[in-house]
């Protein structure tokens, strides 16, 4: 069991490497925002380590800069990060039924778009130790990048900082292309998601909603439709993982 958990952790560490590098680059701009809000490098890095959510943190730093209340900050971060509730719910279906509550809570601590992507695409049951391995480098990259963004972000050219964020888009493409090539249904859903997302950003009423709210609505509608039309069978239990990492 220990060897299995170690193997899962190392595989997660490997899959989390490109995410960590992307987060390190992108979090520079977040550090600049934190500096303008009056936060020290340590405070900004601690916020990134505990939160690890770009939109939520940016909203929080904006409220701080404007002298808003704690209630305002809580509401803004809740709206910006509400999509993670759906992602966490989906990930629970990937965990073996015997996975302990403690492991589920730890996994829920760091559910981001990219980490969710690599986790949900992993075949079979999701081992908690795989998730722990995936977390390590993204957490380090995100918090250290924010720290350096506060310390020296303003020294970098604005166009260079903006260009660094392109890496995450390439990471998303790398996540969705392999499963889309294997299954036509996934390819259709990916294309449909892109088209509807673009349309909702342009429609008069829906475009007024926050991006996080639009993502939630589209996720629920598209996922519900796909579940009704093409339900996915639950993964079979692997006897080699029985109880491993779940207690």
N, C-alpha and C positions, 0 to 999 in steps of 0.2 A: 504493500500500500504506500509506503514512504517513497519507494522508487517511482511509482506511478505519479504521485503528487509532485515529485521533483521534476519528472519529465514534462508534466503539464505546465509547471511553473516556468521552465526554461522555454517551452514553446510560446507561452504567453509573453515572456520577456522578448523573444525574437519578434513576435508580431507587434509588440508595442514600441519597438525601436523607431520605425519611420513616423509613428504618431508623435513620439517624444520629440523628434527632430523638428517636425512641423509645428508643434506647440511652442517649442523654444523660439522659433522664428516669429510666429504670429503674436506671441505674448509681449513682444517689444512694444507694440502700439498700445497695449493695455497698460504697460508700465508708464508710458508717457501720459496717458489719461489719469492714472493714479497720482503722478507727480503734480499735474495741474490741479488736482483736487486737494493737494496739501499733504498727501500721505508720504511717509518715509519709505525707503526701499524695503525695510523689514516688514512694515505693516502691509505693504502691497504684496510682497511675496507670501506672507502668512495668509492673506485673503485668497490668493490664488491656490495655495495648497489646500485650504479648507473648502473652497468652493469649486474651483476648476470649471468655470462656466463663463465663457467670454461675454455673451450678451448680458447675463445676470450681473457679472462683475462691473461691466461698463455702465449698466444702469445704476448700480449701487454707487460707483464713484461719481457719476453725474449728480446724483442726489446729494452726496457729500459736498461736492463743489458748490452746489446751489443752496446749501444750508437747509435741506429738507428734513422732514421728521422721520423717525424710525418707521412709523406706520407707512408713510409714502414709499420708503425704501423697500419694506417688506412686500408691499403690493406690486411694485414694479418688478422686483426680482421674481416673485411668484408667477407673474404673467410671462416674463421672459423665459423662465425655466420650466414652464408647465409641461412642455413636450417630454421632458425627462420622466414624468409620471407614466406616460404611455410606453416609453422605452423600457422602463423598469418592469412594468406589467408584462410586456412581451418577453423580457429575459427570464421572468419567473417560470415561463412555460418551457424554457430550455434547461432548467435545473432539475436534477433528479428529485423525486418526491421526498426522499429521506434527507435532503440537504437541510442543515440546521438553520434556525432563525438567525443565529449570530453570523453565519456565512452569508445569508441573504442580505442582512443589514450592511455588512462590509462591502458586498458587491454593489449595493445600491448607493454607497457613498460616492462612487466615481463612475457614474454612467454618463458618458458624453456621446456626442454624435459618432465620432470615429471609433471609440471603444465599443459602442453598441454595434456598429457595423461589422467589426471583425468578430465580435462575440456571437452575434446572431447568425453569421455566415458559417460558423464552425459546425461541421457535421456532428450529429449525435448529441448526447447530453453535454451540458456545459459544466466542467469541473471548476469548483471555486478557486483552486490553486492556479488554474489557467488565467482566471480573471485577475488574481493577485499579481501574476507576472506581467499582465498587460498594463496594470496600473502604474508600475514602478517608474518607468522612464517618462511617460507622459506627465506624471505629477512633478518629477524633477525638472523636466523641460519647461513646463508651464510656470512653475513658481520661480525658477532661476531666470527664465526669460523676462518675467515681470520685474524681478529685482534689478536686472541689468537695464531694463527699459527705463526704470526710475533713475538709475545712476548715470546712464550714458545715452539714452534713447534719443535725446535732442541733438546729439552729435552726428547722428546718421542722417543722410539725405532723405527727405520725405518720400521721394519716388522709390528709393531702395526699401524703406520700411513697408511701403504698400506692396511692392513686388514680392516680399517674403511671404505674404499671405496666400499667394497663388499655390504654394506647395500643398495646402490642405485640400484644394479642389482636385489636384492630381491624386491625392490619397483617396478621396471619395470615389473617383473613377476606378482606381485600382480595386476598391472594395466591391463595387457593384457589377463590374464587367464580367469577372469569372462566373458567378452564378447565373448572370443573365445569358451568357453564352451556352450554359448547360440546359437551362429551362426557358422555353419560350414564354411561359406565363410571367416569369420574373421580368423578362425583357419588356413585355407589354406593360406591366405595372410600373416599371421604371420610367418608360416613355410617357405613360399616362400621367404619372406624378409630376414630371417636368412640365408637361403641357398645361395641366390644371394649376400648377403653382404659378406659372407665367400669367395665365389668364386671371387668376385671383388677384395678382399684383396690379392688374390693369382695370378690373371691373370697378365701377363707381362705389358700390357699397362695401364690398369685401376688401378692397384695397385700403380702406380706412382702418381696418383692424391691424393689430401688431403682427409682425412676421411670425412670432411664436404662436399666436392664436390661429393664424391661417394654417400653420403646419399641423397643429392639433386637429383642426377640422378636416383637413385633407387626409391626414393619417387615419382618422376614425372612419371616414367614408370609404376610402380606397381599401383599407384593410378589412372592413366589414364586408364589402362587396366581394373581395377576393376570397374571404373565408367562406362565404355562402356559395359561391360559384365553384371554387376549386380548393376545398379544404385540404390541409396538409396533415398526413398521419403523424402521430407522435413517434419520436425515435424509439427504437427498440432498446431495451436495457442491455448494457454491456456487462457481462459477468465479471470482467476484469476490473471494473470500476465500482462494483457493488460495495457501497459504504465508504469508498475512498474519498477523502476530502469532504465528506458530507456530514460528519459528526462533529 
